[in-house]
Amino acid sequence: MSETAMLPARTAWHKLDYLPVSFFGAVMGLSGLSIAWRLAYENFGMPGWIAGALGWAAIAAFIMLSVGYLCKLVSAPQAVLAEFKHPIAGNLFGTIPISLLLLPIILAPANLLMARILWVAGLSAMVPFAWVIVHRWMSDRQQVAHATPAWFIPVVGMLDVPLAIPSLALPDLHGVMVFGLAVGLFFATPLFTLVFSRLIFEPPIPDALLPSLMILIAPVAVGFSAYVATTGQVDLFAESLFMVTLFLLAVLARRLRHLATCCPFRVSWWAVSFPLAACSVSALRFAAARPEWADVVLARGLLFLATIVVVGLLLRTVFGIARGELRALSG
């Protein structure tokens, strides 16, 4: 085959070299919202089909993004390597194993074997990834300006380890649940201190990263769900995590209100989806354990808020892709 004939094929391969790994955050957001609606269906009799529709959307998004990013890996491995080595973007590779840890919760009722396979794959990727990132932090001198909410993603990933285990009917994994919970909560505290101090004492983060501020909620919101999944109860510590979740959400709600005007729509906007879904899940779990009217109203309110935001992001993304704006959205 001549060089001229091969050129169109190479160009087609390179059309996805700009695809950011952070796009897998959309899978996290859709998965988290699907889990929230399933809890609402099981505990409060809300429509079950919504959870199914969101679950299938999450699975479809994961498949398409996996194919797209594999194309990028094959055609532009240097771009993938540069993204992985980046002090901020490198942490976003955790969105892939986190997706693999969340999707089994959706798949378990339909295909338990596939759910187990995905969870094992997610665990096998999440633990080494977290180890590599922590080793990187300790081995190389880091700059304070790089301490952004994206640094939480490896920690949140470890907290996601216990979530699917109750649905997978796998015996003798309590130690694995405790391991994910302990590592996640242990590193969440110093990372929150570091990122919070950077936000206070350093220049403001760029406008394009403002949506990522919602990630500050994720460690406590997911930590609550992971703790309840591991212990099987909502005790004083779990209640404390939930209260911190509500406080942080109240602090960051003003940021969410200005989301539409802070910066042009980009893939980075999906950073708000999973934290909001995690807040909704924790509120629904809390309301199921303590069904006071105020807790139920709060849980439903957060569920509808998360649904409006995630569906809005999904429609805007699909609309942009249909108009051929994927490269612009990925910028």
C-alpha positions as CSV (number, residue, x, y, z in Angstrom):
1,M,0.0,0.0,0.0
2,S,1.3,3.4,-1.0
3,E,2.1,6.2,1.5
4,T,-0.6,8.3,0.0
5,A,-3.2,5.6,0.4
6,M,-2.2,5.1,4.1
7,L,-2.5,8.8,4.9
8,P,-6.3,8.9,5.3
9,A,-6.2,5.9,7.7
10,R,-3.5,7.5,9.8
11,T,-5.5,10.8,9.9
12,A,-8.5,8.9,11.1
13,W,-6.5,7.3,13.9
14,H,-5.1,10.6,15.0
15,K,-8.6,12.3,15.1
16,L,-8.9,11.1,18.7
17,D,-5.4,12.0,20.0
18,Y,-7.0,14.9,21.9
19,L,-9.5,12.8,23.8
20,P,-8.9,13.4,27.5
21,V,-8.9,10.6,30.0
22,S,-11.1,12.8,32.2
23,F,-14.0,12.0,29.9
24,F,-14.4,8.8,31.9
25,G,-15.8,11.1,34.6
26,A,-19.0,11.0,32.6
27,V,-19.2,7.3,33.3
28,M,-18.7,7.9,37.0
29,G,-21.5,10.5,37.1
30,L,-24.0,8.4,35.1
31,S,-23.1,5.3,37.2
32,G,-23.5,7.2,40.5
33,L,-26.8,8.6,39.5
34,S,-28.1,5.2,38.4
35,I,-27.1,3.8,41.8
36,A,-28.9,6.7,43.4
37,W,-32.1,6.0,41.5
38,R,-31.9,2.3,42.3
39,L,-31.8,3.2,46.0
40,A,-34.7,5.5,45.6
41,Y,-36.6,2.7,43.9
42,E,-35.8,0.1,46.5
43,N,-36.4,2.3,49.6
44,F,-39.0,4.9,48.5
45,G,-40.9,3.3,45.6
46,M,-39.7,5.8,43.0
47,P,-39.6,4.7,39.3
48,G,-37.2,1.9,38.7
49,W,-36.8,2.4,34.9
50,I,-34.8,5.6,35.4
51,A,-32.0,3.6,37.2
52,G,-32.0,1.2,34.3
53,A,-31.9,3.8,31.6
54,L,-29.0,5.7,33.3
55,G,-27.2,2.4,33.9
56,W,-27.3,1.5,30.2
57,A,-26.2,5.0,29.4
58,A,-23.2,4.6,31.7
59,I,-22.3,1.2,30.1
60,A,-22.6,2.6,26.6
61,A,-20.5,5.6,27.5
62,F,-17.8,3.4,29.0
63,I,-17.6,1.2,25.9
64,M,-17.4,4.1,23.5
65,L,-14.8,6.0,25.6
66,S,-12.8,2.8,26.0
67,V,-12.7,2.3,22.3
68,G,-11.9,5.9,21.7
69,Y,-9.1,6.0,24.3
70,L,-7.7,2.7,22.9
71,C,-7.5,4.4,19.5
72,K,-5.5,7.3,21.1
73,L,-3.2,4.8,22.9
74,V,-2.4,3.0,19.6
75,S,-2.1,6.1,17.4
76,A,-0.6,8.6,19.8
77,P,1.1,6.7,22.7
78,Q,3.3,9.7,23.4
79,A,0.2,11.9,24.1
80,V,-1.1,9.2,26.6
81,L,2.3,9.1,28.3
82,A,2.5,12.9,28.5
83,E,-1.0,12.9,30.0
84,F,-0.1,10.3,32.5
85,K,3.0,12.1,33.6
86,H,1.2,15.4,34.0
87,P,1.0,16.4,37.7
88,I,-2.7,17.2,37.5
89,A,-4.1,15.2,34.5
90,G,-2.2,12.1,35.6
91,N,-4.5,11.7,38.6
92,L,-7.5,11.6,36.2
93,F,-6.5,8.1,35.0
94,G,-8.1,7.0,38.1
95,T,-11.5,7.6,36.5
96,I,-11.1,4.4,34.5
97,P,-10.7,1.9,37.4
98,I,-13.3,3.9,39.4
99,S,-15.7,3.3,36.5
100,L,-14.9,-0.4,36.6
101,L,-15.7,-0.4,40.4
102,L,-19.0,1.3,39.9
103,L,-20.4,-0.4,36.9
104,P,-20.7,-3.8,38.7
105,I,-23.3,-2.4,41.0
106,I,-25.4,-1.7,37.9
107,L,-24.6,-5.0,36.2
108,A,-25.0,-7.3,39.2
109,P,-28.8,-7.9,39.0
110,A,-28.6,-8.7,35.3
111,N,-25.2,-10.5,35.0
112,L,-23.5,-11.4,38.2
113,L,-20.5,-13.0,36.5
114,M,-19.7,-10.0,34.3
115,A,-20.2,-7.7,37.3
116,R,-17.6,-9.8,39.3
117,I,-15.1,-9.7,36.4
118,L,-15.4,-6.0,36.0
119,W,-15.0,-5.4,39.8
120,V,-11.9,-7.6,39.9
121,A,-10.5,-5.7,36.9
122,G,-11.3,-2.4,38.7
123,L,-9.6,-3.5,41.9
124,S,-6.6,-4.9,40.0
125,A,-6.1,-1.5,38.4
126,M,-7.1,0.8,41.2
127,V,-4.7,-0.4,43.9
128,P,-1.6,-0.3,41.7
129,F,-2.7,3.1,40.3
130,A,-3.1,4.5,43.8
131,W,0.3,3.1,44.8
132,V,2.0,4.7,41.8
133,I,0.4,8.1,42.4
134,V,1.3,8.1,46.1
135,H,4.8,7.0,45.2
136,R,5.1,9.8,42.7
137,W,4.0,12.4,45.3
138,M,6.6,11.2,47.8
139,S,9.4,10.7,45.3
140,D,9.3,14.0,43.3
141,R,9.0,17.5,44.6
142,Q,5.5,18.8,44.0
143,Q,4.4,22.3,43.3
144,V,1.7,23.9,45.4
145,A,0.0,25.2,42.3
146,H,-0.6,21.6,41.1
147,A,-2.5,20.7,44.3
148,T,-6.0,20.8,42.8
149,P,-9.1,18.7,43.6
150,A,-8.1,16.2,40.9
151,W,-5.6,14.9,43.4
152,F,-8.5,13.4,45.3
153,I,-9.3,10.9,42.5
154,P,-6.9,8.2,43.5
155,V,-8.2,8.5,47.1
156,V,-11.9,8.4,46.0
157,G,-11.0,5.4,43.9
158,M,-9.9,3.4,46.9
159,L,-13.1,4.4,48.7
160,D,-15.1,2.9,45.8
161,V,-13.6,-0.5,46.4
162,P,-16.1,-1.7,49.0
163,L,-19.3,-0.3,47.3
164,A,-20.1,-3.2,45.0
165,I,-19.1,-6.0,47.2
166,P,-22.5,-6.4,48.9
167,S,-24.0,-6.8,45.5
168,L,-21.5,-9.4,44.2
169,A,-22.1,-12.1,46.8
170,L,-18.4,-12.8,47.1
171,P,-17.4,-14.3,50.5
172,D,-14.6,-13.4,52.8
173,L,-13.9,-9.9,51.3
174,H,-14.4,-7.9,54.5
175,G,-10.7,-7.3,54.7
176,V,-10.7,-5.9,51.2
177,M,-13.5,-3.6,52.1
178,V,-11.7,-2.4,55.2
179,F,-8.5,-1.9,53.1
180,G,-10.2,0.3,50.6
181,L,-12.0,2.3,53.3
182,A,-9.0,2.7,55.5
183,V,-6.6,3.8,52.7
184,G,-9.1,6.2,51.2
185,L,-10.0,7.9,54.5
186,F,-6.4,8.0,55.7
187,F,-5.2,9.9,52.6
188,A,-8.3,12.1,52.3
189,T,-7.4,14.1,55.4
190,P,-4.0,15.4,54.4
191,L,-5.0,15.9,50.8
192,F,-8.0,18.0,51.8
193,T,-5.7,20.1,54.0
194,L,-3.2,20.5,51.2
195,V,-5.8,21.4,48.5
196,F,-7.8,23.6,50.8
197,S,-4.7,25.6,51.9
198,R,-3.7,26.0,48.2
199,L,-7.2,27.4,47.5
200,I,-6.8,29.9,50.4
201,F,-3.3,31.1,50.1
202,E,-2.4,30.7,46.5
203,P,-3.8,32.5,43.4
204,P,-7.3,31.2,42.3
205,I,-7.3,28.1,40.1
206,P,-8.0,28.7,36.4
207,D,-11.6,29.1,35.4
208,A,-11.5,25.9,33.4
209,L,-10.8,24.0,36.6
210,L,-13.6,25.6,38.7
211,P,-16.1,22.8,38.1
212,S,-13.5,20.4,39.7
213,L,-14.1,22.1,43.1
214,M,-17.1,19.9,43.6
215,I,-14.6,17.0,43.9
216,L,-13.9,18.3,47.4
217,I,-17.2,16.7,48.5
218,A,-16.4,13.3,47.0
219,P,-14.1,11.8,49.8
220,V,-16.7,12.4,52.6
221,A,-19.8,11.5,50.5
222,V,-18.2,8.3,49.1
223,G,-16.6,7.7,52.4
224,F,-20.0,7.6,54.0
225,S,-21.3,5.0,51.5
226,A,-18.1,3.0,51.8
227,Y,-18.3,3.0,55.6
228,V,-22.0,2.0,55.6
229,A,-21.3,-0.8,53.1
230,T,-18.4,-2.1,55.1
231,T,-20.0,-1.9,58.6
232,G,-23.6,-2.4,57.6
233,Q,-24.9,0.4,59.9
234,V,-25.2,4.2,60.2
235,D,-23.5,4.9,63.4
236,L,-22.1,8.2,64.9
237,F,-19.0,8.2,62.6
238,A,-21.1,7.6,59.5
239,E,-23.5,10.3,60.6
240,S,-20.5,12.7,61.0
241,L,-19.3,12.0,57.5
242,F,-22.8,12.7,56.2
243,M,-23.0,16.0,58.1
244,V,-19.6,17.1,56.7
245,T,-20.9,16.2,53.2
246,L,-23.9,18.5,53.7
247,F,-21.8,21.3,55.0
248,L,-19.4,21.1,52.1
249,L,-22.2,20.9,49.6
250,A,-23.7,24.1,51.1
251,V,-20.4,25.9,50.8
252,L,-19.9,24.8,47.2
253,A,-23.5,25.3,46.1
254,R,-22.8,28.9,45.1
255,R,-20.0,27.6,42.8
256,L,-22.5,25.2,41.2
257,R,-25.0,28.1,40.7
258,H,-22.4,29.9,38.6
259,L,-21.3,26.8,36.7
260,A,-23.1,28.0,33.5
261,T,-21.2,31.3,33.4
262,C,-17.8,30.5,34.9
263,C,-16.3,29.1,31.6
264,P,-17.3,27.7,28.2
265,F,-18.7,24.2,28.4
266,R,-16.0,21.5,28.3
267,V,-15.5,17.9,29.3
268,S,-14.2,19.2,32.6
269,W,-17.8,20.2,33.6
270,W,-18.4,16.5,34.2
271,A,-16.3,16.9,37.4
272,V,-19.5,18.1,39.2
273,S,-21.5,15.0,38.2
274,F,-20.1,12.2,40.4
275,P,-19.8,14.3,43.6
276,L,-23.4,15.4,43.3
277,A,-24.5,11.8,42.6
278,A,-22.4,10.6,45.6
279,C,-24.2,13.2,47.8
280,S,-27.5,11.9,46.6
281,V,-26.5,8.3,47.3
282,S,-25.3,9.1,50.8
283,A,-28.5,11.1,51.5
284,L,-30.7,8.2,50.3
285,R,-28.7,5.7,52.4
286,F,-29.1,8.0,55.4
287,A,-32.8,8.5,54.8
288,A,-33.3,4.7,54.4
289,A,-31.6,4.1,57.8
290,R,-33.4,7.0,59.5
291,P,-36.6,7.8,57.7
292,E,-37.5,11.1,59.3
293,W,-39.5,13.3,56.9
294,A,-36.8,16.0,56.7
295,D,-34.2,13.3,55.7
296,V,-36.5,11.9,53.1
297,V,-37.2,15.4,51.7
298,L,-33.5,16.2,51.6
299,A,-32.7,12.9,49.9
300,R,-35.3,13.4,47.2
301,G,-34.2,17.0,46.7
302,L,-30.5,16.0,46.2
303,L,-31.6,13.2,43.9
304,F,-33.5,15.6,41.6
305,L,-30.7,18.2,41.7
306,A,-28.1,15.6,40.7
307,T,-30.5,14.3,38.0
308,I,-31.0,17.8,36.5
309,V,-27.3,18.5,36.4
310,V,-26.2,15.1,35.0
311,V,-28.9,14.9,32.4
312,G,-28.1,18.5,31.4
313,L,-24.4,17.6,31.0
314,L,-25.3,14.5,29.0
315,L,-27.6,16.3,26.6
316,R,-25.1,19.2,26.1
317,T,-22.3,16.7,25.5
318,V,-24.3,14.6,23.0
319,F,-25.4,17.8,21.3
320,G,-21.8,19.0,21.0
321,I,-20.6,15.7,19.7
322,A,-23.4,15.6,17.1
323,R,-22.3,19.1,15.9
324,G,-18.7,17.9,15.5
325,E,-17.4,19.8,18.6
326,L,-15.7,16.9,20.4
327,R,-12.2,18.4,19.9
328,A,-13.4,21.8,21.3
329,L,-15.2,20.1,24.2
330,S,-12.0,18.2,25.1
331,G,-9.9,21.4,25.2
